[in-house]
Amino acid sequence: MPDLTPNLQLEKPTQEEFYDVDVQNRNMDIIDQEIAKITDEETGVEAKLTTHLNQISYIGKNKKVILSSTAGQSILPNNVTKVVFNTQSNDFNSITNNVITISEEGYYDVSFSGYFNAGAVTGVRSLYIYKNESVIGQVTGSWLQDIGTGLNISKLVKLGIGDTIEFRAFQNSGNAILLQQLEASVVRVA
């Protein structure tokens, strides 16, 4: 009596048995059926993914909040400072004191960028994204001589109704540094 493989239960004739074409054909039929199942599963997953992607409007059409600031903001040393924006474009969320309150549950692309002037010649500079008063994203860079430090962070975040998003900055150079070219966005992507 032949042994069977553990997964597909294919027949494995012993050394003492003669070659049997019927055994080989049965094994081939089992393998063919299993490959067909895998192909059907992959096609099903691909169809679901295509349907899901078709349901998502592209970022340019989605509801969003875009914040920017034409004026620079002085960031004191060794202080995590809330960033203040003076311009906003808002499709649907509430903004109070530069804190965005989410009004629709979903997945959001949350982005923040800014440029620290060259200023002092030491230290690090950081930008933070906060959700409900907790850090969910951070980017840090070092001082670059005579150039300044440009930083950018983007995070895909699941947000619920009432969640808040805000943006903060930090530097530890020893002196106040001007943070300019501020831009932030919260864009619903799904």
MOMO-V250829 format. One record per residue. N is the residue number from 0. RES is the residue in one small letter. OMEGA is omega in radians with two decimals (NA if undefined). Layout:
N,RES,OMEGA ; N,RES,OMEGA
//
This chain:
0,m,-3.08 ; 1,p,2.99 ; 2,d,3.10 ; 3,l,3.08 ; 4,t,-3.03 ; 5,p,-3.03 ; 6,n,-3.05 ; 7,l,-3.13 ; 8,q,3.07 ; 9,l,-3.14 ; 10,e,3.09 ; 11,k,-3.14 ; 12,p,3.10 ; 13,t,-3.13 ; 14,q,-3.09 ; 15,e,-3.09 ; 16,e,3.07 ; 17,f,3.09 ; 18,y,-3.12 ; 19,d,-3.13 ; 20,v,-3.14 ; 21,d,3.09 ; 22,v,3.12 ; 23,q,-3.13 ; 24,n,3.10 ; 25,r,3.11 ; 26,n,3.13 ; 27,m,3.12 ; 28,d,3.12 ; 29,i,3.13 ; 30,i,3.14 ; 31,d,3.12 ; 32,q,-3.13 ; 33,e,3.09 ; 34,i,3.11 ; 35,a,3.11 ; 36,k,3.13 ; 37,i,3.13 ; 38,t,3.12 ; 39,d,3.12 ; 40,e,3.13 ; 41,e,3.13 ; 42,t,3.11 ; 43,g,3.11 ; 44,v,3.13 ; 45,e,3.14 ; 46,a,3.12 ; 47,k,3.13 ; 48,l,3.11 ; 49,t,3.11 ; 50,t,-3.14 ; 51,h,3.14 ; 52,l,3.10 ; 53,n,3.13 ; 54,q,-3.11 ; 55,i,3.01 ; 56,s,-3.14 ; 57,y,-2.97 ; 58,i,-3.12 ; 59,g,-3.12 ; 60,k,-3.06 ; 61,n,3.09 ; 62,k,-3.03 ; 63,k,2.97 ; 64,v,3.07 ; 65,i,-3.14 ; 66,l,3.06 ; 67,s,3.11 ; 68,s,3.09 ; 69,t,3.11 ; 70,a,3.08 ; 71,g,3.10 ; 72,q,3.13 ; 73,s,3.12 ; 74,i,-3.13 ; 75,l,-3.13 ; 76,p,3.04 ; 77,n,-3.14 ; 78,n,2.99 ; 79,v,-2.97 ; 80,t,3.06 ; 81,k,-3.12 ; 82,v,-3.13 ; 83,v,3.11 ; 84,f,3.13 ; 85,n,3.11 ; 86,t,3.10 ; 87,q,2.99 ; 88,s,-2.94 ; 89,n,3.12 ; 90,d,-3.01 ; 91,f,-3.06 ; 92,n,3.11 ; 93,s,3.08 ; 94,i,3.10 ; 95,t,-3.14 ; 96,n,3.11 ; 97,n,3.02 ; 98,v,-3.13 ; 99,i,3.07 ; 100,t,-3.05 ; 101,i,-3.13 ; 102,s,3.10 ; 103,e,3.10 ; 104,e,3.09 ; 105,g,3.06 ; 106,y,-3.06 ; 107,y,2.94 ; 108,d,-3.12 ; 109,v,-3.07 ; 110,s,-3.13 ; 111,f,3.09 ; 112,s,3.11 ; 113,g,-3.09 ; 114,y,3.07 ; 115,f,3.08 ; 116,n,-3.10 ; 117,a,3.02 ; 118,g,-3.09 ; 119,a,-3.00 ; 120,v,-3.12 ; 121,t,2.94 ; 122,g,3.12 ; 123,v,3.09 ; 124,r,-3.11 ; 125,s,2.97 ; 126,l,-3.09 ; 127,y,2.92 ; 128,i,3.13 ; 129,y,2.98 ; 130,k,3.11 ; 131,n,3.07 ; 132,e,3.09 ; 133,s,-3.14 ; 134,v,3.05 ; 135,i,3.11 ; 136,g,-3.13 ; 137,q,2.99 ; 138,v,-3.09 ; 139,t,3.09 ; 140,g,3.13 ; 141,s,3.11 ; 142,w,3.06 ; 143,l,-3.03 ; 144,q,3.07 ; 145,d,-3.11 ; 146,i,-3.00 ; 147,g,-3.08 ; 148,t,3.05 ; 149,g,-3.12 ; 150,l,-3.13 ; 151,n,3.08 ; 152,i,3.08 ; 153,s,-3.04 ; 154,k,3.00 ; 155,l,-2.99 ; 156,v,2.99 ; 157,k,-3.11 ; 158,l,3.10 ; 159,g,3.10 ; 160,i,3.14 ; 161,g,3.06 ; 162,d,3.12 ; 163,t,3.08 ; 164,i,3.01 ; 165,e,-3.01 ; 166,f,-3.11 ; 167,r,-3.12 ; 168,a,-3.13 ; 169,f,2.96 ; 170,q,-3.10 ; 171,n,-3.07 ; 172,s,-3.06 ; 173,g,3.11 ; 174,n,3.05 ; 175,a,3.10 ; 176,i,3.13 ; 177,l,3.05 ; 178,l,-3.05 ; 179,q,3.09 ; 180,q,-3.06 ; 181,l,3.03 ; 182,e,3.07 ; 183,a,3.10 ; 184,s,3.04 ; 185,v,-3.00 ; 186,v,3.11 ; 187,r,-3.11 ; 188,v,3.09 ; 189,a,NA
//
